[in-house]
């Protein structure tokens, strides 16, 4: 079945399908259709609305408003840790970068250079560093928060394909995360430079950030923005929202060599919860 699913992804017009889903997710009427979509999704994926700021499914203006719903105040307290989990989800892979190579799945690797869109200078910052890949399933909370306080220095939107990012596809598609559409956000933090990579996927209707709104899908070309010289720097506190996915995907964190020590209990498949301790500063 996995091989058939991967074959389907190669054959289907990924971007057309995703944009059609995006249009459907923005529909505000008819109300019966909007409510049917939201209720059907919540029931099928067993979405826990008791944690939502607004638990009334029928009150959401459209599917995207429901999918990017806010949590109740205090639903995700921050642990006292240098690095906290940036999202609800599960660890896809976590560990050390071997020179410039990251583990995608058993027997499959890809490079920081490819992930960052061919930016050799930025990739060199993370040589022999540390990485964590977190997968957000459809039932999860889909806002992404800061694992550590930081100042935004640059972003790089990289167009690409839109394969699913679930475990089966990660095991079956070469260089998956370096092939899919993605937004790379660079921050200066107390543990050194950090990259947060928000990876798009099939039927993901968009990627947004709190400082610029919807980023993907823009025109299909690499788009670099420099924030380092802004008169009013963009700084975000640990635990503060930095972006969101309109339908589920993956977040990848990159840190320099010797910057962080991952918490020992995390393995591929370990659940993550926004705000829980993820790592300590190695220094």
C-alpha positions as CSV (number, residue, x, y, z in Angstrom):
1,X,0.0,0.0,0.0
2,X,2.8,2.4,0.8
3,X,4.4,2.0,-2.6
4,X,1.0,2.6,-4.3
5,X,0.6,5.8,-2.2
6,X,4.0,7.0,-3.2
7,X,3.3,6.2,-6.9
8,X,0.1,8.1,-6.7
9,X,2.0,11.2,-5.4
10,X,4.4,11.0,-8.3
11,X,1.5,10.9,-10.8
12,X,-1.0,13.4,-9.3
13,X,-0.7,17.1,-10.2
14,X,0.5,18.0,-6.7
15,X,0.2,21.8,-6.9
16,X,-3.1,21.9,-8.7
17,X,-4.6,19.5,-6.1
18,X,-3.2,21.5,-3.2
19,X,-4.5,24.8,-4.6
20,X,-8.0,23.3,-5.1
21,X,-7.9,22.2,-1.5
22,X,-6.7,25.7,-0.5
23,X,-9.7,27.2,-2.3
24,X,-12.1,24.8,-0.6
25,X,-10.6,25.5,2.8
26,X,-11.2,29.2,2.4
27,X,-14.9,28.8,1.6
28,X,-17.3,30.6,4.0
29,X,-20.4,29.1,2.5
30,X,-22.7,27.5,2.1
31,X,-22.7,27.0,5.9
32,X,-23.9,23.4,5.7
33,X,-20.9,22.5,3.5
34,X,-18.4,24.4,5.6
35,X,-19.7,22.8,8.8
36,X,-19.9,19.3,7.3
37,X,-16.2,19.6,6.3
38,X,-15.1,20.8,9.7
39,X,-17.2,18.3,11.7
40,X,-16.2,15.4,9.4
41,X,-12.5,16.2,9.7
42,X,-12.7,16.6,13.5
43,X,-14.5,13.3,13.9
44,X,-12.3,11.3,11.5
45,X,-9.0,12.5,13.0
46,X,-10.3,12.7,16.6
47,X,-9.4,16.3,17.1
48,X,-9.4,17.3,20.8
49,X,-11.5,20.6,20.8
50,X,-11.4,20.8,24.6
51,X,-8.0,22.5,24.4
52,X,-9.2,25.1,21.8
53,X,-9.8,28.7,22.8
54,X,-13.1,28.3,20.8
55,X,-14.5,24.7,21.0
56,X,-17.6,25.5,18.9
57,X,-17.0,23.8,15.5
58,X,-19.8,25.6,13.8
59,X,-18.6,29.0,14.7
60,X,-15.4,29.0,12.6
61,X,-15.7,31.1,9.5
62,X,-14.1,28.5,7.3
63,X,-12.0,25.3,7.4
64,X,-8.7,27.2,7.6
65,X,-9.9,29.2,10.7
66,X,-10.7,25.9,12.4
67,X,-7.5,24.2,11.3
68,X,-5.3,27.1,12.6
69,X,-7.4,27.5,15.8
70,X,-5.8,29.0,18.9
71,X,-5.4,27.1,22.1
72,X,-6.8,28.1,25.5
73,X,-4.6,30.4,27.6
74,X,-2.2,28.2,29.6
75,X,-2.9,25.0,27.6
76,X,0.8,24.7,26.8
77,X,3.0,25.9,29.7
78,X,6.7,26.4,28.9
79,X,9.2,24.1,30.5
80,X,12.3,25.6,32.1
81,X,14.6,24.5,29.3
82,X,17.0,26.2,26.8
83,X,15.0,24.7,23.9
84,X,11.4,23.7,24.0
85,X,9.3,21.8,21.5
86,X,8.0,24.3,18.8
87,X,4.9,22.3,18.0
88,X,2.6,19.5,18.8
89,X,3.4,16.4,16.7
90,X,6.0,13.6,16.7
91,X,9.7,13.3,16.2
92,X,10.5,12.2,12.7
93,X,14.2,12.1,13.3
94,X,16.6,13.8,15.8
95,X,20.3,13.8,16.3
96,X,23.6,15.2,14.9
97,X,24.4,16.5,11.5
98,X,27.3,14.4,10.0
99,X,29.3,17.1,8.2
100,X,26.4,18.4,6.1
101,X,24.2,15.2,6.1
102,X,20.9,14.8,7.9
103,X,19.0,11.6,8.5
104,X,15.6,11.6,6.8
105,X,14.7,7.9,7.4
106,X,16.5,4.6,7.7
107,X,18.8,4.4,4.7
108,X,18.0,7.9,3.4
109,X,19.9,11.1,4.0
110,X,19.9,14.6,2.6
111,X,22.1,17.7,2.9
112,X,21.8,21.0,4.8
113,X,23.0,22.6,1.5
114,X,20.0,21.2,-0.4
115,X,17.5,21.8,2.5
116,X,18.5,25.5,2.6
117,X,18.2,26.0,-1.1
118,X,21.8,25.9,-2.1
119,X,23.0,28.5,0.4
120,X,26.5,27.3,1.1
121,X,27.4,30.0,3.5
122,X,24.4,29.4,5.7
123,X,24.8,25.6,5.4
124,X,28.4,25.9,6.8
125,X,27.0,27.4,10.0
126,X,25.3,24.1,10.8
127,X,28.2,21.8,9.7
128,X,28.4,18.9,12.3
129,X,25.6,20.6,14.2
130,X,22.3,19.3,15.5
131,X,18.9,18.8,14.0
132,X,15.3,17.8,14.9
133,X,12.5,17.0,12.5
134,X,9.0,17.3,13.9
135,X,5.9,16.0,12.0
136,X,2.5,17.6,12.5
137,X,-0.3,15.2,11.9
138,X,-3.8,16.3,10.7
139,X,-5.2,16.1,14.3
140,X,-2.5,18.3,15.8
141,X,-2.5,22.0,16.8
142,X,-1.0,23.7,13.7
143,X,0.6,26.9,15.0
144,X,4.4,26.8,15.3
145,X,6.1,28.6,18.2
146,X,9.7,29.7,19.0
147,X,11.8,26.9,20.7
148,X,14.1,29.7,22.0
149,X,14.0,33.5,22.0
150,X,15.5,34.9,18.8
151,X,15.9,37.8,16.5
152,X,14.9,37.2,12.9
153,X,17.8,37.8,10.4
154,X,16.5,36.4,7.1
155,X,14.0,34.2,5.4
156,X,14.3,32.2,2.2
157,X,11.3,30.8,0.4
158,X,12.2,27.8,-1.8
159,X,9.6,26.4,-4.3
160,X,9.4,22.7,-4.8
161,X,7.2,19.6,-5.0
162,X,4.4,18.8,-2.6
163,X,4.9,15.2,-1.5
164,X,3.2,14.1,1.7
165,X,5.6,14.2,4.7
166,X,4.3,11.2,6.7
167,X,6.6,8.4,7.7
168,X,5.8,6.2,4.7
169,X,6.7,8.9,2.3
170,X,9.9,9.9,4.2
171,X,11.0,6.3,3.9
172,X,10.1,6.0,0.2
173,X,11.0,9.4,-1.4
174,X,14.7,10.4,-1.8
175,X,15.6,13.8,-0.3
176,X,11.9,14.5,0.6
177,X,12.4,17.6,2.7
178,X,14.9,19.1,0.3
179,X,12.5,18.6,-2.6
180,X,9.3,20.0,-1.1
181,X,8.2,23.6,-1.0
182,X,9.6,25.2,2.1
183,X,10.3,28.4,4.0
184,X,13.6,28.8,5.9
185,X,13.6,31.3,8.8
186,X,17.0,32.3,10.3
187,X,17.3,33.6,13.8
188,X,20.1,34.8,16.1
189,X,19.6,33.2,19.6
190,X,21.4,32.8,22.9
191,X,22.8,29.4,21.7
192,X,23.9,30.7,18.3
193,X,22.3,30.8,14.9
194,X,19.1,28.8,14.4
195,X,17.3,27.8,11.3
196,X,13.6,26.9,11.4
197,X,12.4,25.2,8.2
198,X,8.7,25.0,7.6
199,X,8.1,22.3,5.0
200,X,5.0,22.3,2.8
201,X,3.3,19.1,1.7
202,X,0.5,17.7,-0.4
203,X,-2.8,19.6,0.1
204,X,-1.1,22.1,2.5
205,X,-3.0,25.3,1.6
206,X,-0.3,27.7,2.8
207,X,2.5,28.7,5.2
208,X,2.1,31.9,7.2
209,X,4.5,33.8,9.5
210,X,3.4,36.3,12.2
211,X,5.6,39.1,10.6
212,X,4.6,38.8,7.0
213,X,1.4,36.9,6.7
214,X,1.0,34.2,4.0
215,X,4.3,33.3,2.4
216,X,3.6,30.2,0.4
217,X,2.5,29.8,-2.2
218,X,4.0,33.0,-3.8
219,X,5.4,33.1,-7.4
220,X,7.4,29.9,-7.9
221,X,10.9,31.2,-7.5
222,X,13.4,31.5,-4.7
223,X,12.7,34.6,-2.6
224,X,15.2,35.8,-0.1
225,X,14.4,38.6,2.5
226,X,17.0,40.2,4.7
227,X,15.8,41.4,8.1
228,X,19.2,41.9,9.7
229,X,19.4,45.7,9.0
230,X,15.9,46.7,9.8
231,X,15.6,49.7,12.1
232,X,13.0,47.9,14.2
233,X,14.3,44.3,14.6
234,X,11.8,41.4,14.7
235,X,12.3,39.6,18.0
236,X,10.2,36.8,19.3
237,X,10.2,35.3,22.8
238,X,10.6,31.6,23.6
239,X,7.1,30.0,23.2
240,X,5.8,32.9,21.1
241,X,4.0,32.0,17.9
242,X,6.1,32.4,14.8
243,X,4.0,30.8,12.0
244,X,1.3,28.3,11.1
245,X,0.4,25.7,8.5
246,X,-2.9,25.6,6.7
247,X,-3.1,21.8,6.8
248,X,-0.3,19.7,8.3
249,X,3.4,19.4,7.6
250,X,6.8,19.4,9.2
251,X,9.2,21.7,11.1
252,X,13.0,21.2,11.0
253,X,15.3,22.8,13.5
254,X,19.0,23.3,12.8
255,X,21.6,24.4,15.4
256,X,25.4,24.8,15.1
257,X,28.0,22.3,16.4
258,X,28.2,22.1,20.1
259,X,25.2,24.3,20.7
260,X,22.5,22.0,22.2
261,X,22.1,18.6,23.9
262,X,18.8,16.9,22.9
263,X,16.8,15.4,25.8
264,X,17.7,11.7,25.9
265,X,14.2,10.3,25.8
266,X,13.5,11.6,22.2
267,X,13.6,9.0,19.4
268,X,12.0,8.7,16.0
269,X,8.3,8.4,16.7
270,X,8.4,10.1,20.1
271,X,5.4,12.5,20.6
272,X,6.1,16.1,21.1
273,X,4.0,18.7,22.8
274,X,4.4,22.5,22.4
275,X,6.4,23.9,25.3
276,X,7.9,20.7,26.6
277,X,11.7,20.5,27.1
278,X,13.5,19.5,23.9
279,X,17.1,20.3,24.6
280,X,19.5,22.1,26.9
281,X,22.4,24.4,26.0
282,X,25.6,22.4,25.5
283,X,27.6,25.2,27.0
